[in-house]
Amino acid sequence: MVLEAKGLAKHYGDFVALKGLDLRIASGDVFCLLGANGAGKTTTIQLFLGFIQPTRGSATIMGKDVAKEGTETRRYVAYIPENVMLYPNLTGIENLEFFTTLAGKNVADADLLGFLESAGLAREAAFRRVGTYSKGMRQKVGIAMAMAKGAVALLLDEPTSGLDPKASNEFSRLLLTLRDQGVAVLMATHDIFRSKEVGTRVGIMKHGELVATLDTGEWSHADLENIYLQHMHD
């Protein structure tokens, strides 16, 4: 199993951000976490990244406990937050080279350019400063980083928030490519439409708890939306 949570919980004093989450995500699986703000989606992502420590339970990547073997587990993972943080004065290819080197990978310039083009970034854009990039372009650099790193797991936090429909559609196509390559994806999102489009499963979160898990192939967009809204109103 690539990503697994067992009884994963996070408390901040009396506030329970996450209640005993159990979750398994295999290679080629795209699990979309849906829920309102404060439902526990970002907390789940941060626990898998090792940004915060669990109150109890465990988050494991490739069988290794994130809280105990954080340096090791980070080698397997790429992370794309809502806004991909890059150095604005460096070009796209310079950013990619810097971050892949930081991840311990030595990748030739021609290969770096290939990863950027595979992620949908135009060749000329690769040599422009990132300060001139749109959000969608920055995310393409983030996807290229995941490819260059050889990540087996991709963690995404609201990746389509603020993207125009064209950029959002391009991002969905990239996720499908990674899914077909066997990458395990955990995505926190508000976007039910994209969840149906790219996800293999959808999990509905409410008040720090996973209240429903659905196979996207078995439900229409309208069904998913109705089930989601029903849980939100319960």
C-alpha positions, -999 to +999 in steps of 0.1 A: +000+000+000+014+034-010-005+056+015-022+043+046-038+059+077-047+038+107-067+054+135-051+087+125-062+116+148-051+151+155-063+172+185-056+208+193-065+210+230-102+202+231-106+208+194-106+176+173-093+183+138-093+147+127-110+117+143-095+082+139-091+082+101-086+048+083-076+051+047-057+030+021-046+044-013-028+020-037-007+027-068-029+042-095-056+052-071-068+089-069-086+095-037-104+128-035-113+142-001-144+164-002-157+186+026-163+221+039-135+242+053-125+228+087-136+192+078-101+178+083-089+176+046-058+198+050-050+182+084-050+148+067-026+161+040-003+177+065-001+146+086+010+126+055+036+152+048+049+152+084+042+189+088+023+181+120+025+152+144-005+129+150-022+128+184-026+091+179-026+066+151-003+066+121+002+078+086+025+056+065+040+059+030+053+027+014+050+011+048+071+036+066+057+057+095+058+094+086+061+106+122+091+083+128+108+082+094+099+116+079+132+120+059+127+086+043+090+091+035+095+125+019+116+108-008+085+091-021+062+121-021+055+152-041+033+180-027+013+206-047-004+231-024-031+256-035-003+280-045+029+263-056+059+282-040+086+288-065+115+314-068+101+342-089+135+354-102+144+320-115+131+305-147+109+274-147+138+251-156+160+267-130+134+261-103+130+225-114+167+220-113+170+235-079+142+215-063+152+182-079+188+187-067+174+194-033+156+161-035+189+143-041+183+138-079+208+147-105+188+153-137+203+165-171+189+198-185+174+181-215+155+157-192+143+186-170+130+203-201+113+171-211+095+168-177+083+204-181+070+198-216+053+165-204+036+186-177+022+209-204+045+239-201+055+254-234+092+252-242+097+290-244+080+294-210+105+271-194+132+298-199+111+326-186+111+339-150+085+322-129+074+357-117+056+360-150+037+327-147+000+322-141-011+299-113-017+271-138+018+274-151+033+272-116+013+240-110+027+225-142+062+231-127+049+213-096+038+183-116+072+183-135+089+182-100+068+151-091+079+135-124+116+144-120+116+132-085+100+099-095+074+103-067+052+073-061+026+095-042+012+129-049-005+150-022-026+179-034-044+206-014-071+225-034-051+223-066-079+236-089-089+265-067-087+297-086-079+281-120-099+290-150-118+262-167-091+256-194-063+254-168-084+232-146-091+208-174-054+207-183-046+199-147-072+171-147-056+156-178-021+156-161-035+139-130-050+112-152-016+107-169+001+103-135-027+079-124-021+058-155+016+058-146+008+042-112+012+073-089-010+072-058-029+105-054-046+120-023-063+153-032-082+176-009-107+196-029-141+214-030-145+205-067-171+176-070-170+178-108-132+173-110-134+146-083-157+126-105-135+132-135-101+122-121-109+103-089-112+066-085-128+072-051-143+101-033-143+105+005-167+129+022-153+145+053-173+163+080-161+176+114-128+157+111-145+124+102-147+104+070-185+099+068-187+082+033-164+066+007-177+062-028-163+046-060-167+073-087-174+048-115-206+038-097-221+073-094-231+101-118-220+138-112-255+145-100-256+115-076-223+125-061-234+161-056-267+149-040-249+125-016-224+152-007-251+178+000-271+153+020-241+147+043-235+184+046-271+190+058-273+161+082 
